[in-house]
C-alpha cells in the first residue's frame, strides 16, 4: 500500500468498522494514540471485546500516517506525547481529515488545556484514567456526529 491517501481515507469517509454483533449498528474504526503502549494495548483489547476495531499509534506523526493510509472515524489521543504532541496533532487532523472526530485524553487536570482542545475542534476531553464505559459512550457519540457530518457534506456535493 502506498502512503498516498485515497480520497475516502483522506476525508475520513472510508467505510465503518463493521456492524455490532448484537444490534447490527455500524461500528466506528477507532485509532488510539498514546506514547505509552500498554495504555493503547489495553484499550484496544477492551474495545475489541466489544466488537470495535481499534488501531494503535505511538505518536502524533504515526497517527497522521495511519489516517492517510487507512483512515479512521474516531481518534482517541493523549495530549502529552514526545515529538508532535496531542494538540498539534489535533490541529493537523482537523485540517487534513475533517471527517474524523478526536477525543483528547489527559493525565493532568488542566482546564486551560481542555478549553484549548475544544477550541481547536476536539469532540471531547476526558481525564486519565478514564472510565471505560464513559470512553465507550464518548466514542459512540463522536461516531454519530461523524456520520451526521458526512451526510451533510454529501448533500452539499452535487
Helices and strands as residue ranges (DSSP letters): H 7-11, E 30-33, H 37-49, E 54-57, H 60-70, E 74-78, H 86-96, E 101-106, H 111-119, E 124-127, H 132-156
